[in-house]
């Protein structure tokens, strides 16, 4: 029967703590009396929360509720006792939520029992949601948030005027929406443009359209970047990467196990596997593979895998030579732009203006000369 099964489920939940033994002798007290005493103790605990007295009242409330539940196990299975069982477990859940630290698992278990009896019990629904949310702890799985939201929306329908419930519903919906936004995966090009530094793509190539990756190289490393294909990557499920001295295997899988991208081929040149590595970056949007070049090979790689498109980028040595040529050209241009100084004319101006620091190109000299001309004309007039 339904009552007996509920009480059997309660056995593991409604056990007194070692420090919370039964408050007084309950042999001659009715279930209703124990419930009422528990309610009074719980209200006092709420008023004196986080004090020694409050903690004692909370322990008493729990003890009274547990004694009442244990007595119900010996009572007749009727509708009234079924309602009492539901209410007592809901109250017990409230006690577990108020303990320091809160006992989320026990609170949820007590609320679960209450809701097996009455799925529409408002307080039990709300308390189970609180137990699931764990005081709005960050990092809760989306599934847990959705379970809490389901309980909260049920309470909202039953009590549409309850402001606290409405605010909690909106808060949980916001958290779920933020998680959904994180799951949205941009296009491969957007991922690479936003999350891969162009400096790491030097002397490499763009094989995105044909093979699903881009790459670059330094004198010691080859960088391979593989953007997510519609789903964020996880080392445990969506990625397989194996680096061998002459071979590199990369596989990406969808959430349903379907292969989204696969390259299993011979590398352009041998690498040092022990010095090479791979990691997921930007929350699983980018697979970054670093291949350590073999010291005994020419440093320049024309491609990553044999048979893939060849880069037209210069070697490191050629790049350095080009940089030297560019720097020399810049210096030559700078020299040409310097104004030519008429040393003879500058000397005459300095002699004509003793005590003034005259520099070639000083536009104020022209105004001084014009002033001299104006004074001479005035004198002649």
C-alpha positions in Angstrom: 0.0 0.0 0.0 1.0 3.5 -0.7 1.4 4.7 2.8 3.5 1.8 3.9 5.8 2.1 0.9 6.2 5.9 1.6 7.1 5.1 5.2 9.6 2.5 4.1 11.2 5.1 1.8 11.4 7.4 4.8 13.4 5.0 6.9 16.7 6.2 5.5 15.8 9.9 5.7 14.1 10.2 9.0 16.9 9.0 11.3 17.9 11.1 14.3 21.5 12.5 14.2 23.9 11.3 16.8 23.7 14.8 18.3 19.9 15.1 17.7 18.3 12.5 19.9 14.6 12.6 20.6 13.4 15.7 22.4 11.6 14.4 25.5 9.5 11.2 25.9 7.1 10.9 23.0 5.4 7.7 24.0 2.2 9.4 25.2 2.1 12.1 22.6 0.0 12.0 19.5 1.4 12.4 16.0 -0.4 15.7 15.7 1.2 16.9 18.9 4.6 16.0 17.8 4.1 17.7 14.5 2.9 20.9 16.3 5.9 20.8 18.6 8.1 20.5 15.6 6.5 23.4 13.9 6.9 25.6 17.0 10.6 24.6 17.4 11.2 25.3 13.7 9.7 28.8 13.9 11.9 29.6 16.8 14.9 28.3 15.0 14.1 30.6 12.0 13.9 33.6 14.4 17.2 32.7 16.0 19.0 31.5 12.9 22.8 31.0 13.1 22.8 31.2 16.9 23.4 28.4 19.4 19.8 28.6 20.5 18.6 28.5 16.9 20.6 25.4 16.2 19.2 23.7 19.3 15.6 24.5 18.2 16.3 23.2 14.7 17.6 20.0 16.2 14.4 19.7 18.3 12.2 20.3 15.3 13.9 17.6 13.4 13.6 15.2 16.3 9.9 15.8 16.7 9.2 15.4 13.0 11.2 12.1 12.9 9.3 10.8 16.0 6.0 11.6 14.3 7.0 9.8 11.1 8.1 6.8 13.1 4.8 6.6 14.9 3.0 6.9 11.5 4.7 3.6 10.6 2.6 1.9 13.2 -0.7 3.8 12.4 -3.5 2.8 10.2 -3.1 3.5 6.5 -5.8 6.0 5.8 -6.1 9.3 3.9 -5.5 11.5 7.0 -2.3 9.6 7.9 -1.2 9.9 4.3 -1.6 13.6 4.4 0.3 13.8 7.7 3.2 11.7 6.2 3.4 14.2 3.2 3.4 17.3 5.5 6.0 15.8 7.9 8.4 14.9 5.1 8.0 18.4 3.6 8.7 19.9 7.0 11.7 17.6 7.5 13.0 18.8 4.1 12.8 22.4 5.4 14.8 21.5 8.4 17.6 19.9 6.3 17.7 23.1 4.2 18.2 25.3 7.3 21.0 23.2 8.8 24.5 24.5 8.7 25.9 23.4 6.3 22.6 22.6 4.5 22.0 18.9 3.8 20.9 19.1 0.2 20.7 15.4 -0.5 18.6 14.6 2.6 16.3 17.6 1.9 15.7 16.4 -1.6 15.0 12.8 -0.5 12.5 14.0 2.1 10.8 16.2 -0.5 10.7 13.3 -2.9 8.8 11.2 -0.4 6.3 14.0 0.2 5.7 14.4 -3.5 5.2 10.7 -4.1 2.1 11.1 -1.9 1.0 14.5 -3.2 2.6 15.7 -6.4 0.8 19.1 -6.0 2.2 19.8 -2.6 3.4 23.4 -3.0 5.9 23.5 -0.1 7.5 20.2 -1.0 7.9 21.2 -4.6 9.5 24.5 -3.7 11.8 22.8 -1.1 12.9 20.2 -3.6 13.8 22.9 -6.0 15.8 24.7 -3.3 17.6 21.4 -2.5 18.4 21.0 -6.2 19.7 24.6 -6.6 21.8 24.3 -3.5 21.5 28.0 -2.7 22.1 28.9 -6.3 25.5 27.3 -6.4 27.5 28.0 -9.5 28.4 25.2 -11.9 25.3 23.1 -11.5 24.6 20.8 -14.5 21.9 22.0 -16.8 19.8 18.9 -16.2 19.6 19.8 -12.5 18.6 23.4 -13.3 15.8 22.1 -15.5 14.6 19.7 -12.8 14.5 22.6 -10.4 12.7 24.8 -13.0 10.1 22.1 -13.5 9.3 22.2 -9.7 9.3 26.0 -9.6 7.0 26.3 -12.6 4.6 23.9 -11.0 4.5 26.0 -7.9 4.1 29.2 -9.9 1.0 27.7 -11.6 -0.4 26.7 -8.2 0.5 30.1 -6.6 0.7 32.7 -9.4 0.8 35.6 -6.9 3.9 34.3 -5.1 6.6 36.9 -5.9 9.5 34.8 -4.4 8.6 31.9 -6.7 8.3 34.2 -9.8 11.7 35.7 -9.1 13.3 32.3 -8.6 11.8 31.0 -11.9 13.2 34.0 -13.8 16.6 33.5 -12.1 16.8 29.8 -13.1 15.6 30.5 -16.6 18.4 33.1 -16.9 21.0 30.5 -15.8 19.7 28.0 -18.4 19.7 30.5 -21.2 23.4 31.4 -20.4 24.3 27.8 -20.6 22.4 27.5 -23.9 24.3 30.5 -25.3 27.6 28.8 -24.4 26.6 25.7 -26.4 26.0 27.8 -29.5 29.0 27.1 -31.8 30.0 29.8 -34.3 31.1 29.0 -37.8 34.6 27.5 -38.3 35.9 30.8 -39.8 34.4 32.9 -37.0 36.1 30.6 -34.4 39.5 30.9 -36.1 39.3 34.6 -36.6 38.3 35.3 -33.0 40.3 32.7 -31.1 43.5 31.9 -33.0 46.4 34.4 -33.0 47.6 35.3 -36.5 51.2 35.1 -35.2 50.8 31.3 -34.8 49.7 30.9 -38.4 52.9 32.4 -39.9 54.5 30.3 -42.7 51.5 28.0 -42.8 48.4 27.5 -44.8 44.6 27.5 -44.8 43.2 24.0 -45.4 39.9 24.7 -43.8 37.6 24.2 -46.8 39.4 21.0 -48.0 40.4 19.3 -44.7 39.0 21.3 -41.8 42.1 22.9 -40.3 44.6 25.8 -40.6 48.2 25.7 -39.6 51.4 27.7 -39.0 55.0 27.1 -37.9 57.9 28.5 -36.0 61.5 27.3 -36.2 60.7 24.6 -33.6 57.0 23.9 -33.7 54.2 23.2 -36.1 50.8 24.5 -34.9 47.6 22.9 -36.2 44.2 24.4 -35.3 41.0 22.4 -35.8 37.8 24.4 -35.1 34.7 22.7 -33.7 32.2 21.3 -36.2 28.8 22.4 -34.8 29.4 21.0 -31.3 31.9 22.0 -28.6 34.6 19.3 -28.2 35.4 17.2 -25.1 38.4 15.1 -24.6 36.3 12.2 -23.3 33.7 12.1 -26.1 34.2 14.3 -29.2 38.0 14.1 -29.8 40.5 11.5 -30.7 44.1 12.7 -31.3 47.2 10.5 -31.6 50.7 11.8 -32.3 53.3 9.4 -33.6 56.8 10.2 -35.0 55.6 9.9 -38.6 51.9 9.9 -38.3 49.1 12.2 -36.9 45.5 11.0 -36.4 42.7 13.5 -35.7 39.0 12.5 -35.4 36.1 14.7 -34.3 32.7 13.1 -33.3 29.2 14.5 -32.9 27.2 13.9 -29.7 25.5 11.0 -31.5 28.9 9.4 -32.3 28.9 10.4 -35.9 32.3 11.2 -37.4 32.4 14.9 -38.3 36.1 15.1 -39.3 38.9 12.5 -39.8 42.5 12.7 -40.9 44.7 9.6 -40.4 47.8 10.1 -42.5 51.6 10.3 -42.7 53.1 13.6 -41.6 55.2 15.7 -44.0 58.2 15.2 -41.7 59.0 13.3 -38.6 58.3 14.9 -35.2 59.2 14.3 -31.6 56.1 12.7 -30.0 57.3 13.2 -26.4 57.7 16.9 -27.0 54.5 17.3 -28.9 51.0 17.8 -27.4 47.4 18.7 -28.0 44.8 20.5 -26.0 41.2 21.9 -26.3 41.0 25.7 -26.0 38.3 28.3 -25.7 35.8 26.0 -24.0 36.1 23.2 -26.6 35.9 25.5 -29.7 39.4 24.9 -30.9 41.7 21.8 -31.0 45.3 23.0 -30.8 48.0 20.5 -31.8 51.7 21.4 -31.3 54.1 19.2 -33.2 57.8 19.4 -32.1 60.0 19.5 -35.2 62.8 16.9 -35.5 66.1 18.6 -34.9 67.8 16.6 -37.6 65.5 17.7 -40.3 65.3 20.9 -42.3 63.1 23.2 -40.2 60.7 24.3 -42.9 57.5 22.4 -43.4 55.7 22.7 -46.8 52.6 21.0 -45.5 51.3 19.1 -42.4 50.3 15.8 -43.9 51.6 14.3 -47.1 49.3 14.9 -50.0 47.8 18.1 -48.5 48.1 21.6 -50.1 51.7 23.0 -50.1 52.3 26.4 -48.5 53.9 29.2 -50.5 55.4 30.8 -47.4 59.1 31.4 -47.3 61.5 29.4 -45.1 62.6 30.9 -41.8 65.9 31.9 -43.4 64.2 33.5 -46.4 61.8 35.3 -44.1 64.7 36.8 -42.2 66.4 37.9 -45.5 63.1 39.5 -46.6 62.9 41.3 -43.3 66.4 42.7 -43.7 65.6 43.9 -47.2 62.4 45.6 -46.0 64.2 47.3 -43.2 67.0 48.6 -45.5 64.4 49.9 -47.9 62.6 51.7 -45.0 65.9 53.3 -43.9 66.6 54.4 -47.5 63.2 56.0 -47.8 63.7 57.8 -44.5 67.1 59.2 -45.7 65.5 60.5 -48.9 62.8 62.3 -46.9 65.2 64.3 -44.9 65.4 68.0 -46.0 68.6 69.2 -47.6 70.4 71.9 -45.6 71.9 74.9 -47.3 74.8 75.3 -45.0 75.9 78.7 -46.6 72.5 80.2 -46.2 72.1 78.9 -42.7 75.4 80.5 -41.8 74.3 83.9 -43.1 71.1 83.8 -41.1 73.0 82.9 -37.9 75.3 85.9 -38.5 72.3 88.2 -39.1 70.5 87.0 -36.0 73.1 86.8 -33.2 71.8 85.3 -30.0 69.0 83.3 -31.7 69.2 79.6 -32.2 68.4 79.4 -35.9 67.7 75.9 -37.3 67.2 75.0 -41.0 63.5 74.6 -41.8 62.4 77.1 -39.0 59.4 78.8 -40.6 59.7 81.8 -38.2 62.8 82.9 -40.2 60.6 83.7 -43.2 58.5 86.0 -41.0 61.6 87.7 -39.7 62.8 88.3 -43.2 59.5 89.7 -44.3 59.6 92.0 -41.3 63.0 93.3 -42.4 61.6 94.0 -45.8 58.6 95.9 -44.5 60.9 98.1 -42.3 63.1 98.9 -45.2 60.2 100.0 -47.4 58.8 102.2 -44.6 62.2 103.9 -44.2 62.4 104.6 -47.9 58.9 106.0 -47.9 
